[in-house]
Amino acid sequence: MGSLNRKTPIQLFNTPFELGFRMVYLLHALRPSGADLQKLVMLDYAIVYSKDVGGPESLHTPVPFRNSELFSRRERIEQGLHLMSTRGLVEVELDDSGLTYVAGPSSFTMVGSLASKYWRELEARCFWAASEFGKMTTEELQTNFAEKGHLWGAELELAWGAT
């Protein structure tokens, strides 16, 4: 019998597939508007850790150093958006300001068909984030998050050994 030799661990959470699904829900809540990649990264943080940014209870358990997720998810969100675009769940518009992601025609069916408690709570957080932050430009949202940085500063100081 052969043995399984896996050089890289299997990623269970925050995969492009999972993040792509969350992006479909988020873009569905933002419609008819969309968002650029940077804004989606920040809004993803807001829907997962909504309590951190003045919203309802967080969707996921708040873990230490979660602010670093703002920096580590960008590539996987982009991969997830691409994956969902191949199924008509997300569309990409190109204009003078760059790429804008919007809910695709199939997003309505997907969002309406998943009915577990998690997906309903995700939908509620997405609508909350869309109403709270959706009209902000990416720059305004970055400023807003930076101003709230004091919420995560202690974690960063502990991580980097600052005094």
C-alpha positions in Angstrom: 0.0 0.0 0.0 1.2 3.5 -0.8 1.3 6.3 1.6 -0.1 9.8 1.0 2.6 12.4 1.0 1.0 15.8 1.0 3.5 18.7 0.7 1.0 21.4 1.4 -1.7 21.3 4.0 -5.3 21.3 2.9 -6.9 24.6 3.4 -10.3 24.3 5.0 -11.3 27.9 5.7 -11.2 31.1 3.6 -10.7 29.3 0.4 -11.3 31.1 -2.9 -14.5 29.1 -3.2 -15.8 30.2 0.2 -14.7 33.7 -0.3 -16.3 33.7 -3.8 -19.6 32.6 -2.3 -19.4 35.5 0.3 -18.7 37.9 -2.5 -21.8 36.8 -4.4 -23.9 37.5 -1.3 -22.1 40.9 -0.8 -22.5 42.0 -4.4 -26.1 40.9 -4.3 -26.6 43.2 -1.3 -24.8 46.1 -3.0 -26.8 45.9 -6.2 -27.3 47.7 -8.5 -23.9 49.1 -7.5 -20.8 47.1 -7.3 -17.3 47.5 -5.8 -13.7 47.3 -6.7 -11.5 44.6 -5.2 -10.1 46.7 -2.4 -13.5 47.8 -1.2 -14.7 44.1 -1.4 -11.8 43.1 0.8 -12.7 45.6 3.5 -16.4 44.8 3.2 -15.6 41.1 3.6 -13.9 41.9 6.9 -16.9 44.0 7.9 -19.4 41.2 7.3 -17.3 38.5 9.0 -16.3 40.7 12.0 -19.2 43.1 12.0 -19.0 43.8 15.8 -15.5 45.2 15.2 -16.9 48.0 13.0 -19.9 48.9 15.1 -22.4 46.3 13.7 -24.3 43.3 14.8 -22.6 40.2 16.4 -19.8 39.0 14.3 -20.6 36.2 11.8 -17.4 34.3 12.7 -15.8 33.9 16.1 -13.5 36.9 16.7 -9.9 35.5 16.8 -6.8 37.3 17.9 -4.9 39.1 15.2 -7.9 39.0 12.8 -7.0 42.4 11.5 -4.2 40.8 9.5 -6.9 39.1 7.4 -7.4 42.4 5.7 -4.0 41.9 4.1 -4.1 38.2 3.5 -7.4 37.7 1.8 -7.1 39.9 -1.2 -5.6 37.3 -3.6 -8.1 34.6 -2.5 -11.0 37.0 -2.9 -9.8 37.9 -6.4 -9.6 34.1 -7.2 -13.1 33.6 -5.8 -14.5 36.4 -7.8 -13.0 34.9 -11.0 -14.4 31.5 -10.1 -17.9 32.9 -9.5 -17.7 34.9 -12.7 -17.3 31.7 -14.7 -20.8 30.7 -13.5 -22.6 34.0 -14.1 -22.7 34.8 -10.3 -20.4 37.8 -10.6 -19.8 40.1 -13.6 -16.9 42.5 -14.1 -17.3 45.9 -15.6 -14.3 47.9 -16.9 -14.4 51.7 -17.0 -12.1 54.7 -16.5 -11.9 54.0 -12.8 -10.8 50.3 -13.3 -12.6 47.0 -12.6 -15.9 47.0 -10.8 -17.5 43.7 -9.7 -21.3 43.5 -9.7 -23.8 40.8 -8.9 -24.4 38.5 -12.0 -27.8 37.4 -13.2 -27.4 34.0 -11.5 -26.7 35.5 -8.1 -30.4 36.0 -7.4 -31.0 32.3 -7.7 -28.1 31.3 -5.6 -28.8 33.7 -2.7 -32.5 32.7 -2.7 -31.8 29.0 -2.7 -29.4 28.6 0.3 -31.5 28.6 3.4 -29.3 27.4 6.3 -28.9 29.6 9.4 -25.4 30.5 8.3 -26.4 31.7 4.9 -29.3 33.7 6.3 -27.0 35.4 8.8 -24.5 36.0 6.1 -27.2 37.6 4.0 -28.2 39.9 6.9 -24.6 41.0 7.5 -24.2 41.7 3.8 -27.3 43.9 3.7 -26.1 45.6 6.9 -22.6 46.3 5.5 -24.1 47.5 2.2 -26.3 50.0 4.0 -23.6 51.1 6.4 -20.6 51.3 4.0 -21.9 50.6 0.5 -22.2 54.3 -0.6 -18.6 55.1 0.6 -15.9 55.2 -2.0 -13.0 52.9 -1.5 -10.9 55.7 -0.2 -13.6 56.8 2.3 -13.9 53.2 3.5 -10.1 52.9 3.9 -10.1 56.1 6.0 -13.0 54.8 8.1 -11.2 51.6 8.8 -7.9 53.4 9.5 -9.7 55.6 12.0 -11.1 52.6 13.7 -7.6 51.1 13.8 -7.3 51.8 17.5 -9.6 48.7 17.9 -6.8 46.5 16.5 -3.7 48.5 17.5 -3.1 46.5 20.7 -3.1 43.3 18.8 -0.5 44.7 16.4 1.6 46.0 19.2 1.6 42.6 20.9 2.4 40.9 17.6 5.4 43.1 16.8 6.6 43.5 20.4 6.0 47.3 20.5 5.9 48.9 23.9 
